[in-house]
Amino acid sequence: MAKGICGPSSADMKEWEAEDDLRTLINAEKVKADPARLKAAMKKQAEMKKAIDAVGSEAKK
């Protein structure tokens, strides 16, 4: 790492993380309140789970 260059402090990172978590929670509530968005999200979750499970089963062979 180059001298004189530093990143955000631990406190800054925790602050950013808390703000990001809050945005995530707000967005989750918006999705839950919109039946079409929730249905699309659940469909995508099922598709992704199927793909992940397929990769996992291939790795076990």
Distance bins in CASP14 RR format, pairs under 12 A and 6 or more apart:
PFRMAT RR
TARGET T0000
AUTHOR 0000-0000-0000
RMODE 2
METHOD distances of the structure
MODEL  1
1 7 0 0 0 0 1 0 0 0 0 0 0
6 12 0 0 0 0 0 1 0 0 0 0 0
7 13 0 0 0 0 1 0 0 0 0 0 0
7 16 0 0 0 0 0 1 0 0 0 0 0
8 14 0 0 0 0 1 0 0 0 0 0 0
8 15 0 0 0 0 1 0 0 0 0 0 0
8 16 1 0 0 1 0 0 0 0 0 0 0
8 17 0 0 0 0 0 1 0 0 0 0 0
9 15 0 0 0 0 1 0 0 0 0 0 0
9 16 0 0 0 0 0 1 0 0 0 0 0
10 16 0 0 0 0 0 1 0 0 0 0 0
10 17 0 0 0 0 0 1 0 0 0 0 0
11 17 0 0 0 0 0 1 0 0 0 0 0
11 18 0 0 0 0 0 1 0 0 0 0 0
12 18 0 0 0 0 0 1 0 0 0 0 0
12 19 0 0 0 0 0 1 0 0 0 0 0
13 19 0 0 0 0 0 1 0 0 0 0 0
13 20 0 0 0 0 0 1 0 0 0 0 0
14 20 0 0 0 0 0 1 0 0 0 0 0
14 21 0 0 0 0 0 1 0 0 0 0 0
15 21 0 0 0 0 0 1 0 0 0 0 0
15 22 0 0 0 0 0 1 0 0 0 0 0
16 22 0 0 0 0 0 1 0 0 0 0 0
16 23 0 0 0 0 0 1 0 0 0 0 0
17 23 0 0 0 0 0 1 0 0 0 0 0
17 24 0 0 0 0 0 1 0 0 0 0 0
18 24 0 0 0 0 0 1 0 0 0 0 0
18 25 0 0 0 0 0 1 0 0 0 0 0
19 25 0 0 0 0 0 1 0 0 0 0 0
19 26 0 0 0 0 0 1 0 0 0 0 0
20 26 0 0 0 0 0 1 0 0 0 0 0
20 27 0 0 0 0 0 1 0 0 0 0 0
21 27 0 0 0 0 0 1 0 0 0 0 0
21 28 0 0 0 0 0 1 0 0 0 0 0
22 28 0 0 0 0 0 1 0 0 0 0 0
22 29 0 0 0 0 0 1 0 0 0 0 0
23 29 0 0 0 0 0 1 0 0 0 0 0
23 30 0 0 0 0 0 1 0 0 0 0 0
24 30 0 0 0 0 0 1 0 0 0 0 0
24 31 0 0 0 0 0 1 0 0 0 0 0
25 31 0 0 0 0 0 1 0 0 0 0 0
25 32 0 0 0 0 0 1 0 0 0 0 0
26 32 0 0 0 0 0 1 0 0 0 0 0
26 33 0 0 0 0 0 1 0 0 0 0 0
27 33 0 0 0 0 0 1 0 0 0 0 0
27 34 0 0 0 0 0 1 0 0 0 0 0
27 37 0 0 0 0 1 0 0 0 0 0 0
27 41 0 0 0 0 0 1 0 0 0 0 0
28 34 0 0 0 0 0 1 0 0 0 0 0
28 37 0 0 0 0 0 1 0 0 0 0 0
28 38 0 0 0 0 1 0 0 0 0 0 0
28 41 0 0 0 0 1 0 0 0 0 0 0
29 37 0 0 0 0 0 1 0 0 0 0 0
29 38 0 0 0 0 0 1 0 0 0 0 0
30 36 0 0 0 0 0 1 0 0 0 0 0
30 37 1 0 0 1 0 0 0 0 0 0 0
30 38 0 0 0 0 1 0 0 0 0 0 0
30 41 0 0 0 0 0 1 0 0 0 0 0
31 37 1 0 1 0 0 0 0 0 0 0 0
31 38 1 0 1 0 0 0 0 0 0 0 0
31 39 0 0 0 0 1 0 0 0 0 0 0
31 40 0 0 0 0 1 0 0 0 0 0 0
31 41 1 0 1 0 0 0 0 0 0 0 0
31 42 0 0 0 0 1 0 0 0 0 0 0
31 44 0 0 0 0 0 1 0 0 0 0 0
31 45 0 0 0 0 0 1 0 0 0 0 0
32 38 1 0 1 0 0 0 0 0 0 0 0
32 39 0 0 0 0 0 1 0 0 0 0 0
32 41 0 0 0 0 1 0 0 0 0 0 0
32 42 0 0 0 0 0 1 0 0 0 0 0
34 40 0 0 0 0 1 0 0 0 0 0 0
34 41 0 0 0 0 1 0 0 0 0 0 0
35 41 0 0 0 0 0 1 0 0 0 0 0
35 42 0 0 0 0 0 1 0 0 0 0 0
36 42 0 0 0 0 0 1 0 0 0 0 0
36 43 0 0 0 0 0 1 0 0 0 0 0
37 43 0 0 0 0 0 1 0 0 0 0 0
37 44 0 0 0 0 0 1 0 0 0 0 0
38 44 0 0 0 0 0 1 0 0 0 0 0
38 45 0 0 0 0 0 1 0 0 0 0 0
39 45 0 0 0 0 0 1 0 0 0 0 0
39 46 0 0 0 0 0 1 0 0 0 0 0
40 46 0 0 0 0 0 1 0 0 0 0 0
40 47 0 0 0 0 0 1 0 0 0 0 0
41 47 0 0 0 0 0 1 0 0 0 0 0
41 48 0 0 0 0 0 1 0 0 0 0 0
42 48 0 0 0 0 0 1 0 0 0 0 0
42 49 0 0 0 0 0 1 0 0 0 0 0
43 49 0 0 0 0 0 1 0 0 0 0 0
43 50 0 0 0 0 0 1 0 0 0 0 0
44 50 0 0 0 0 0 1 0 0 0 0 0
44 51 0 0 0 0 0 1 0 0 0 0 0
45 51 0 0 0 0 0 1 0 0 0 0 0
45 52 0 0 0 0 0 1 0 0 0 0 0
46 52 0 0 0 0 0 1 0 0 0 0 0
46 53 0 0 0 0 0 1 0 0 0 0 0
47 53 0 0 0 0 0 1 0 0 0 0 0
47 54 0 0 0 0 0 1 0 0 0 0 0
48 54 0 0 0 0 0 1 0 0 0 0 0
48 55 0 0 0 0 0 1 0 0 0 0 0
49 55 0 0 0 0 0 1 0 0 0 0 0
49 56 0 0 0 0 0 1 0 0 0 0 0
50 56 0 0 0 0 0 1 0 0 0 0 0
50 57 0 0 0 0 0 1 0 0 0 0 0
51 57 0 0 0 0 0 1 0 0 0 0 0
51 58 0 0 0 0 0 1 0 0 0 0 0
52 58 0 0 0 0 0 1 0 0 0 0 0
52 59 0 0 0 0 0 1 0 0 0 0 0
53 59 0 0 0 0 0 1 0 0 0 0 0
53 60 0 0 0 0 0 1 0 0 0 0 0
54 60 0 0 0 0 0 1 0 0 0 0 0
54 61 0 0 0 0 0 1 0 0 0 0 0
55 61 0 0 0 0 0 1 0 0 0 0 0
END
